[in-house]
Amino acid sequence: MTLQEQIEEIKQAFPGTPEKQIINMLNRAMDEFCEESEILTDSASLTEQADVRYYPLTATLWSGLEADGEVLKIRQVDYDSKPIKRFIGVPNDIDLSEAS
């Protein structure tokens, strides 16, 4: 079903709803479906920098991430081909540095 067909079907049930609002709601529903079902997955990599703990999730820094890609969930982080255990808690040292 195309986007236009979806919009037309929704307008039959809700004729006063603006098209932009319908598109926004369909996009949100698609994001929620993708996140909950984990139907779409991708991977990306970066070159780490000394003394940097936090990296922004932008396509300019990560190779493999589409320019308009949106990160919904990080499932795993590897370093030197080994998975890193998920850290739960607060780091001992506060580090607010960012990758440039």
Distance bins in CASP14 RR format, pairs under 12 A and 6 or more apart:
PFRMAT RR
TARGET T0000
AUTHOR 0000-0000-0000
RMODE 2
METHOD distances of the structure
MODEL  1
1 7 0 0 0 0 0 1 0 0 0 0 0
1 8 0 0 0 0 1 0 0 0 0 0 0
1 9 1 0 0 1 0 0 0 0 0 0 0
1 10 0 0 0 0 0 1 0 0 0 0 0
1 26 0 0 0 0 0 1 0 0 0 0 0
2 8 0 0 0 0 1 0 0 0 0 0 0
2 9 0 0 0 0 0 1 0 0 0 0 0
2 26 0 0 0 0 0 1 0 0 0 0 0
3 9 0 0 0 0 0 1 0 0 0 0 0
3 10 0 0 0 0 0 1 0 0 0 0 0
3 19 0 0 0 0 0 1 0 0 0 0 0
3 22 0 0 0 0 1 0 0 0 0 0 0
3 23 1 0 0 1 0 0 0 0 0 0 0
3 25 0 0 0 0 0 1 0 0 0 0 0
3 26 1 0 0 1 0 0 0 0 0 0 0
3 27 0 0 0 0 1 0 0 0 0 0 0
3 30 0 0 0 0 0 1 0 0 0 0 0
4 10 0 0 0 0 0 1 0 0 0 0 0
4 11 0 0 0 0 0 1 0 0 0 0 0
4 19 0 0 0 0 1 0 0 0 0 0 0
4 22 0 0 0 0 0 1 0 0 0 0 0
4 23 0 0 0 0 0 1 0 0 0 0 0
4 26 0 0 0 0 0 1 0 0 0 0 0
5 11 0 0 0 0 0 1 0 0 0 0 0
5 12 0 0 0 0 0 1 0 0 0 0 0
5 22 0 0 0 0 0 1 0 0 0 0 0
5 26 0 0 0 0 0 1 0 0 0 0 0
6 12 0 0 0 0 0 1 0 0 0 0 0
6 13 0 0 0 0 0 1 0 0 0 0 0
6 19 0 0 0 0 0 1 0 0 0 0 0
6 22 1 0 0 1 0 0 0 0 0 0 0
6 23 0 0 0 0 1 0 0 0 0 0 0
6 25 0 0 0 0 0 1 0 0 0 0 0
6 26 1 0 0 1 0 0 0 0 0 0 0
6 27 0 0 0 0 0 1 0 0 0 0 0
6 29 0 0 0 0 1 0 0 0 0 0 0
6 30 0 0 0 0 0 1 0 0 0 0 0
7 13 0 0 0 0 0 1 0 0 0 0 0
7 14 0 0 0 0 0 1 0 0 0 0 0
7 15 0 0 0 0 0 1 0 0 0 0 0
7 17 0 0 0 0 1 0 0 0 0 0 0
7 18 0 0 0 0 0 1 0 0 0 0 0
7 19 1 0 1 0 0 0 0 0 0 0 0
7 20 0 0 0 0 0 1 0 0 0 0 0
7 21 0 0 0 0 0 1 0 0 0 0 0
7 22 1 0 1 0 0 0 0 0 0 0 0
7 23 1 0 0 1 0 0 0 0 0 0 0
7 24 0 0 0 0 0 1 0 0 0 0 0
7 25 0 0 0 0 0 1 0 0 0 0 0
7 26 1 0 0 1 0 0 0 0 0 0 0
7 27 0 0 0 0 0 1 0 0 0 0 0
8 14 0 0 0 0 0 1 0 0 0 0 0
8 15 0 0 0 0 0 1 0 0 0 0 0
8 17 0 0 0 0 0 1 0 0 0 0 0
8 19 0 0 0 0 1 0 0 0 0 0 0
8 22 0 0 0 0 1 0 0 0 0 0 0
9 15 0 0 0 0 0 1 0 0 0 0 0
9 17 0 0 0 0 0 1 0 0 0 0 0
9 22 0 0 0 0 1 0 0 0 0 0 0
9 26 0 0 0 0 0 1 0 0 0 0 0
10 16 0 0 0 0 0 1 0 0 0 0 0
10 17 1 0 0 1 0 0 0 0 0 0 0
10 18 0 0 0 0 0 1 0 0 0 0 0
10 19 0 0 0 0 1 0 0 0 0 0 0
10 21 0 0 0 0 1 0 0 0 0 0 0
10 22 1 0 1 0 0 0 0 0 0 0 0
10 23 0 0 0 0 1 0 0 0 0 0 0
10 24 0 0 0 0 0 1 0 0 0 0 0
10 25 0 0 0 0 1 0 0 0 0 0 0
10 26 1 0 0 1 0 0 0 0 0 0 0
10 29 0 0 0 0 0 1 0 0 0 0 0
11 17 1 0 0 1 0 0 0 0 0 0 0
11 18 0 0 0 0 1 0 0 0 0 0 0
11 19 1 0 0 1 0 0 0 0 0 0 0
11 21 0 0 0 0 0 1 0 0 0 0 0
11 22 1 0 0 1 0 0 0 0 0 0 0
11 23 0 0 0 0 0 1 0 0 0 0 0
12 22 0 0 0 0 0 1 0 0 0 0 0
13 22 0 0 0 0 0 1 0 0 0 0 0
14 21 0 0 0 0 1 0 0 0 0 0 0
14 22 1 0 0 1 0 0 0 0 0 0 0
14 25 0 0 0 0 0 1 0 0 0 0 0
15 22 0 0 0 0 0 1 0 0 0 0 0
16 22 0 0 0 0 1 0 0 0 0 0 0
17 23 0 0 0 0 0 1 0 0 0 0 0
17 24 0 0 0 0 0 1 0 0 0 0 0
17 25 0 0 0 0 1 0 0 0 0 0 0
17 26 0 0 0 0 0 1 0 0 0 0 0
18 24 0 0 0 0 1 0 0 0 0 0 0
18 25 0 0 0 0 0 1 0 0 0 0 0
19 25 0 0 0 0 0 1 0 0 0 0 0
19 26 0 0 0 0 0 1 0 0 0 0 0
20 26 0 0 0 0 0 1 0 0 0 0 0
20 27 0 0 0 0 0 1 0 0 0 0 0
21 27 0 0 0 0 0 1 0 0 0 0 0
21 28 0 0 0 0 0 1 0 0 0 0 0
22 28 0 0 0 0 0 1 0 0 0 0 0
22 29 0 0 0 0 0 1 0 0 0 0 0
23 29 0 0 0 0 0 1 0 0 0 0 0
23 30 0 0 0 0 0 1 0 0 0 0 0
24 30 0 0 0 0 0 1 0 0 0 0 0
24 31 0 0 0 0 0 1 0 0 0 0 0
25 31 0 0 0 0 0 1 0 0 0 0 0
25 32 0 0 0 0 0 1 0 0 0 0 0
26 32 0 0 0 0 0 1 0 0 0 0 0
26 33 0 0 0 0 0 1 0 0 0 0 0
27 33 0 0 0 0 0 1 0 0 0 0 0
27 34 0 0 0 0 0 1 0 0 0 0 0
27 70 0 0 0 0 0 1 0 0 0 0 0
28 34 0 0 0 0 0 1 0 0 0 0 0
28 35 0 0 0 0 0 1 0 0 0 0 0
28 70 0 0 0 0 0 1 0 0 0 0 0
28 72 0 0 0 0 0 1 0 0 0 0 0
29 35 0 0 0 0 0 1 0 0 0 0 0
29 36 0 0 0 0 0 1 0 0 0 0 0
29 37 0 0 0 0 0 1 0 0 0 0 0
30 36 0 0 0 0 0 1 0 0 0 0 0
30 37 0 0 0 0 0 1 0 0 0 0 0
30 39 0 0 0 0 0 1 0 0 0 0 0
30 40 0 0 0 0 1 0 0 0 0 0 0
30 70 0 0 0 0 0 1 0 0 0 0 0
30 72 0 0 0 0 0 1 0 0 0 0 0
31 37 0 0 0 0 0 1 0 0 0 0 0
31 39 0 0 0 0 0 1 0 0 0 0 0
31 40 0 0 0 0 1 0 0 0 0 0 0
31 69 0 0 0 0 0 1 0 0 0 0 0
31 70 1 0 0 1 0 0 0 0 0 0 0
31 71 0 0 0 0 0 1 0 0 0 0 0
31 72 1 0 0 1 0 0 0 0 0 0 0
31 73 0 0 0 0 0 1 0 0 0 0 0
32 38 0 0 0 0 0 1 0 0 0 0 0
32 39 0 0 0 0 0 1 0 0 0 0 0
32 72 0 0 0 0 1 0 0 0 0 0 0
32 73 0 0 0 0 0 1 0 0 0 0 0
33 39 1 0 0 1 0 0 0 0 0 0 0
33 40 0 0 0 0 1 0 0 0 0 0 0
33 72 0 0 0 0 0 1 0 0 0 0 0
34 40 1 0 1 0 0 0 0 0 0 0 0
34 41 0 0 0 0 1 0 0 0 0 0 0
34 42 0 0 0 0 0 1 0 0 0 0 0
34 69 0 0 0 0 0 1 0 0 0 0 0
34 70 0 0 0 0 1 0 0 0 0 0 0
34 71 0 0 0 0 0 1 0 0 0 0 0
34 72 1 0 0 1 0 0 0 0 0 0 0
34 73 0 0 0 0 1 0 0 0 0 0 0
35 41 0 0 0 0 0 1 0 0 0 0 0
35 70 0 0 0 0 0 1 0 0 0 0 0
35 71 0 0 0 0 0 1 0 0 0 0 0
35 72 1 0 1 0 0 0 0 0 0 0 0
35 73 1 0 0 1 0 0 0 0 0 0 0
35 74 0 0 0 0 0 1 0 0 0 0 0
35 75 0 0 0 0 0 1 0 0 0 0 0
36 72 0 0 0 0 1 0 0 0 0 0 0
36 73 0 0 0 0 1 0 0 0 0 0 0
37 72 0 0 0 0 0 1 0 0 0 0 0
37 73 0 0 0 0 0 1 0 0 0 0 0
38 72 0 0 0 0 1 0 0 0 0 0 0
38 73 1 0 0 1 0 0 0 0 0 0 0
38 75 1 0 0 1 0 0 0 0 0 0 0
39 72 0 0 0 0 0 1 0 0 0 0 0
40 66 0 0 0 0 0 1 0 0 0 0 0
40 69 0 0 0 0 0 1 0 0 0 0 0
40 70 0 0 0 0 0 1 0 0 0 0 0
40 71 0 0 0 0 0 1 0 0 0 0 0
40 72 0 0 0 0 1 0 0 0 0 0 0
40 73 0 0 0 0 0 1 0 0 0 0 0
40 75 0 0 0 0 0 1 0 0 0 0 0
41 71 0 0 0 0 0 1 0 0 0 0 0
41 72 0 0 0 0 1 0 0 0 0 0 0
41 73 0 0 0 0 1 0 0 0 0 0 0
41 74 0 0 0 0 0 1 0 0 0 0 0
41 75 1 0 0 1 0 0 0 0 0 0 0
41 76 0 0 0 0 0 1 0 0 0 0 0
42 59 0 0 0 0 0 1 0 0 0 0 0
42 62 0 0 0 0 0 1 0 0 0 0 0
42 63 0 0 0 0 0 1 0 0 0 0 0
42 64 1 0 0 1 0 0 0 0 0 0 0
42 65 1 0 0 1 0 0 0 0 0 0 0
42 66 1 0 0 1 0 0 0 0 0 0 0
42 69 0 0 0 0 1 0 0 0 0 0 0
42 70 0 0 0 0 0 1 0 0 0 0 0
42 71 0 0 0 0 1 0 0 0 0 0 0
42 72 0 0 0 0 1 0 0 0 0 0 0
42 73 0 0 0 0 0 1 0 0 0 0 0
42 74 0 0 0 0 0 1 0 0 0 0 0
42 75 0 0 0 0 0 1 0 0 0 0 0
43 62 0 0 0 0 1 0 0 0 0 0 0
43 63 0 0 0 0 0 1 0 0 0 0 0
43 64 1 0 0 1 0 0 0 0 0 0 0
43 65 0 0 0 0 1 0 0 0 0 0 0
43 66 0 0 0 0 0 1 0 0 0 0 0
43 71 0 0 0 0 0 1 0 0 0 0 0
43 74 0 0 0 0 0 1 0 0 0 0 0
43 75 0 0 0 0 1 0 0 0 0 0 0
43 76 0 0 0 0 1 0 0 0 0 0 0
43 77 0 0 0 0 0 1 0 0 0 0 0
43 78 0 0 0 0 1 0 0 0 0 0 0
44 55 0 0 0 0 0 1 0 0 0 0 0
44 57 0 0 0 0 1 0 0 0 0 0 0
44 58 0 0 0 0 0 1 0 0 0 0 0
44 59 0 0 0 0 1 0 0 0 0 0 0
44 60 0 0 0 0 0 1 0 0 0 0 0
44 61 0 0 0 0 1 0 0 0 0 0 0
44 62 1 1 0 0 0 0 0 0 0 0 0
44 63 1 0 0 1 0 0 0 0 0 0 0
44 64 1 0 1 0 0 0 0 0 0 0 0
44 65 1 0 1 0 0 0 0 0 0 0 0
44 66 0 0 0 0 1 0 0 0 0 0 0
44 67 0 0 0 0 0 1 0 0 0 0 0
44 69 0 0 0 0 1 0 0 0 0 0 0
44 71 0 0 0 0 1 0 0 0 0 0 0
44 74 0 0 0 0 1 0 0 0 0 0 0
44 75 0 0 0 0 0 1 0 0 0 0 0
44 76 0 0 0 0 0 1 0 0 0 0 0
44 77 0 0 0 0 0 1 0 0 0 0 0
44 78 0 0 0 0 0 1 0 0 0 0 0
45 55 0 0 0 0 0 1 0 0 0 0 0
45 61 0 0 0 0 0 1 0 0 0 0 0
45 62 1 0 0 1 0 0 0 0 0 0 0
45 63 1 0 1 0 0 0 0 0 0 0 0
45 64 1 0 0 1 0 0 0 0 0 0 0
45 65 0 0 0 0 1 0 0 0 0 0 0
45 77 0 0 0 0 0 1 0 0 0 0 0
45 78 0 0 0 0 1 0 0 0 0 0 0
45 79 0 0 0 0 0 1 0 0 0 0 0
45 80 0 0 0 0 0 1 0 0 0 0 0
45 81 0 0 0 0 0 1 0 0 0 0 0
46 52 0 0 0 0 0 1 0 0 0 0 0
46 55 1 0 0 1 0 0 0 0 0 0 0
46 56 0 0 0 0 0 1 0 0 0 0 0
46 57 0 0 0 0 0 1 0 0 0 0 0
46 58 0 0 0 0 0 1 0 0 0 0 0
46 59 0 0 0 0 0 1 0 0 0 0 0
46 60 0 0 0 0 0 1 0 0 0 0 0
46 61 1 0 1 0 0 0 0 0 0 0 0
46 62 1 0 1 0 0 0 0 0 0 0 0
46 63 1 0 0 1 0 0 0 0 0 0 0
46 64 0 0 0 0 1 0 0 0 0 0 0
46 65 0 0 0 0 1 0 0 0 0 0 0
46 77 0 0 0 0 0 1 0 0 0 0 0
46 78 0 0 0 0 0 1 0 0 0 0 0
46 79 0 0 0 0 0 1 0 0 0 0 0
46 99 1 0 0 1 0 0 0 0 0 0 0
47 55 0 0 0 0 0 1 0 0 0 0 0
47 61 0 0 0 0 1 0 0 0 0 0 0
47 62 0 0 0 0 1 0 0 0 0 0 0
47 63 0 0 0 0 1 0 0 0 0 0 0
47 79 0 0 0 0 0 1 0 0 0 0 0
47 99 0 0 0 0 1 0 0 0 0 0 0
47 100 0 0 0 0 0 1 0 0 0 0 0
48 54 0 0 0 0 0 1 0 0 0 0 0
48 55 0 0 0 0 1 0 0 0 0 0 0
48 61 0 0 0 0 0 1 0 0 0 0 0
48 62 0 0 0 0 0 1 0 0 0 0 0
48 77 0 0 0 0 0 1 0 0 0 0 0
48 78 0 0 0 0 0 1 0 0 0 0 0
48 79 1 0 0 1 0 0 0 0 0 0 0
48 80 0 0 0 0 0 1 0 0 0 0 0
48 84 0 0 0 0 0 1 0 0 0 0 0
48 99 0 0 0 0 1 0 0 0 0 0 0
49 55 0 0 0 0 1 0 0 0 0 0 0
49 61 0 0 0 0 1 0 0 0 0 0 0
49 97 0 0 0 0 1 0 0 0 0 0 0
49 98 0 0 0 0 1 0 0 0 0 0 0
49 99 1 0 1 0 0 0 0 0 0 0 0
49 100 1 0 0 1 0 0 0 0 0 0 0
50 97 0 0 0 0 0 1 0 0 0 0 0
50 99 0 0 0 0 0 1 0 0 0 0 0
50 100 0 0 0 0 0 1 0 0 0 0 0
51 93 0 0 0 0 0 1 0 0 0 0 0
51 95 0 0 0 0 1 0 0 0 0 0 0
51 96 0 0 0 0 0 1 0 0 0 0 0
51 97 1 0 0 1 0 0 0 0 0 0 0
51 98 0 0 0 0 0 1 0 0 0 0 0
51 99 0 0 0 0 0 1 0 0 0 0 0
51 100 0 0 0 0 0 1 0 0 0 0 0
52 61 0 0 0 0 0 1 0 0 0 0 0
52 95 0 0 0 0 1 0 0 0 0 0 0
52 96 0 0 0 0 0 1 0 0 0 0 0
52 97 1 0 1 0 0 0 0 0 0 0 0
52 98 1 0 0 1 0 0 0 0 0 0 0
52 99 1 0 1 0 0 0 0 0 0 0 0
52 100 0 0 0 0 1 0 0 0 0 0 0
53 87 0 0 0 0 0 1 0 0 0 0 0
53 91 1 0 0 1 0 0 0 0 0 0 0
53 92 0 0 0 0 0 1 0 0 0 0 0
53 93 0 0 0 0 1 0 0 0 0 0 0
53 94 0 0 0 0 1 0 0 0 0 0 0
53 95 1 0 1 0 0 0 0 0 0 0 0
53 96 0 0 0 0 1 0 0 0 0 0 0
53 97 1 0 0 1 0 0 0 0 0 0 0
53 98 0 0 0 0 1 0 0 0 0 0 0
53 99 0 0 0 0 1 0 0 0 0 0 0
54 61 0 0 0 0 0 1 0 0 0 0 0
54 91 0 0 0 0 0 1 0 0 0 0 0
54 94 0 0 0 0 0 1 0 0 0 0 0
54 95 1 0 0 1 0 0 0 0 0 0 0
54 96 1 0 0 1 0 0 0 0 0 0 0
54 97 1 0 0 1 0 0 0 0 0 0 0
54 98 1 0 1 0 0 0 0 0 0 0 0
54 99 1 0 0 1 0 0 0 0 0 0 0
54 100 0 0 0 0 0 1 0 0 0 0 0
55 61 1 0 0 1 0 0 0 0 0 0 0
55 62 1 0 0 1 0 0 0 0 0 0 0
55 65 0 0 0 0 0 1 0 0 0 0 0
55 71 0 0 0 0 0 1 0 0 0 0 0
55 74 0 0 0 0 0 1 0 0 0 0 0
55 77 0 0 0 0 0 1 0 0 0 0 0
55 95 0 0 0 0 0 1 0 0 0 0 0
55 97 0 0 0 0 1 0 0 0 0 0 0
55 98 1 0 0 1 0 0 0 0 0 0 0
55 99 1 0 1 0 0 0 0 0 0 0 0
55 100 0 0 0 0 0 1 0 0 0 0 0
56 62 0 0 0 0 1 0 0 0 0 0 0
56 65 0 0 0 0 0 1 0 0 0 0 0
56 71 0 0 0 0 0 1 0 0 0 0 0
56 97 0 0 0 0 0 1 0 0 0 0 0
56 98 1 0 0 1 0 0 0 0 0 0 0
56 99 1 0 0 1 0 0 0 0 0 0 0
56 100 0 0 0 0 0 1 0 0 0 0 0
57 65 1 0 0 1 0 0 0 0 0 0 0
57 69 0 0 0 0 1 0 0 0 0 0 0
57 70 0 0 0 0 1 0 0 0 0 0 0
57 71 1 0 1 0 0 0 0 0 0 0 0
57 72 0 0 0 0 0 1 0 0 0 0 0
57 73 0 0 0 0 0 1 0 0 0 0 0
57 74 0 0 0 0 1 0 0 0 0 0 0
57 77 0 0 0 0 0 1 0 0 0 0 0
57 98 0 0 0 0 0 1 0 0 0 0 0
57 99 0 0 0 0 0 1 0 0 0 0 0
58 64 0 0 0 0 0 1 0 0 0 0 0
58 65 1 0 0 1 0 0 0 0 0 0 0
58 66 0 0 0 0 0 1 0 0 0 0 0
58 67 0 0 0 0 1 0 0 0 0 0 0
58 68 0 0 0 0 0 1 0 0 0 0 0
58 69 0 0 0 0 1 0 0 0 0 0 0
58 70 0 0 0 0 0 1 0 0 0 0 0
58 71 0 0 0 0 1 0 0 0 0 0 0
58 98 0 0 0 0 0 1 0 0 0 0 0
58 99 0 0 0 0 1 0 0 0 0 0 0
58 100 0 0 0 0 0 1 0 0 0 0 0
59 65 1 0 1 0 0 0 0 0 0 0 0
59 66 1 0 0 1 0 0 0 0 0 0 0
59 67 1 0 1 0 0 0 0 0 0 0 0
59 68 1 0 0 1 0 0 0 0 0 0 0
59 69 1 0 0 1 0 0 0 0 0 0 0
59 70 0 0 0 0 1 0 0 0 0 0 0
59 71 0 0 0 0 1 0 0 0 0 0 0
60 66 0 0 0 0 0 1 0 0 0 0 0
60 67 0 0 0 0 1 0 0 0 0 0 0
60 68 0 0 0 0 0 1 0 0 0 0 0
60 69 0 0 0 0 0 1 0 0 0 0 0
60 99 0 0 0 0 0 1 0 0 0 0 0
60 100 0 0 0 0 0 1 0 0 0 0 0
61 67 0 0 0 0 0 1 0 0 0 0 0
61 71 0 0 0 0 0 1 0 0 0 0 0
61 98 0 0 0 0 1 0 0 0 0 0 0
61 99 1 0 1 0 0 0 0 0 0 0 0
61 100 0 0 0 0 1 0 0 0 0 0 0
62 69 0 0 0 0 1 0 0 0 0 0 0
62 71 0 0 0 0 1 0 0 0 0 0 0
62 74 0 0 0 0 0 1 0 0 0 0 0
62 77 0 0 0 0 0 1 0 0 0 0 0
62 99 0 0 0 0 1 0 0 0 0 0 0
64 71 0 0 0 0 0 1 0 0 0 0 0
65 71 1 0 0 1 0 0 0 0 0 0 0
65 74 0 0 0 0 0 1 0 0 0 0 0
74 84 0 0 0 0 0 1 0 0 0 0 0
74 86 0 0 0 0 1 0 0 0 0 0 0
75 83 0 0 0 0 0 1 0 0 0 0 0
75 84 0 0 0 0 0 1 0 0 0 0 0
75 86 0 0 0 0 0 1 0 0 0 0 0
76 82 0 0 0 0 0 1 0 0 0 0 0
76 83 1 0 1 0 0 0 0 0 0 0 0
76 84 1 0 0 1 0 0 0 0 0 0 0
76 85 0 0 0 0 0 1 0 0 0 0 0
76 86 0 0 0 0 1 0 0 0 0 0 0
77 83 1 0 0 1 0 0 0 0 0 0 0
77 84 1 0 1 0 0 0 0 0 0 0 0
77 85 0 0 0 0 1 0 0 0 0 0 0
77 86 0 0 0 0 1 0 0 0 0 0 0
77 87 0 0 0 0 1 0 0 0 0 0 0
78 84 1 0 0 1 0 0 0 0 0 0 0
78 85 0 0 0 0 0 1 0 0 0 0 0
79 85 0 0 0 0 0 1 0 0 0 0 0
END
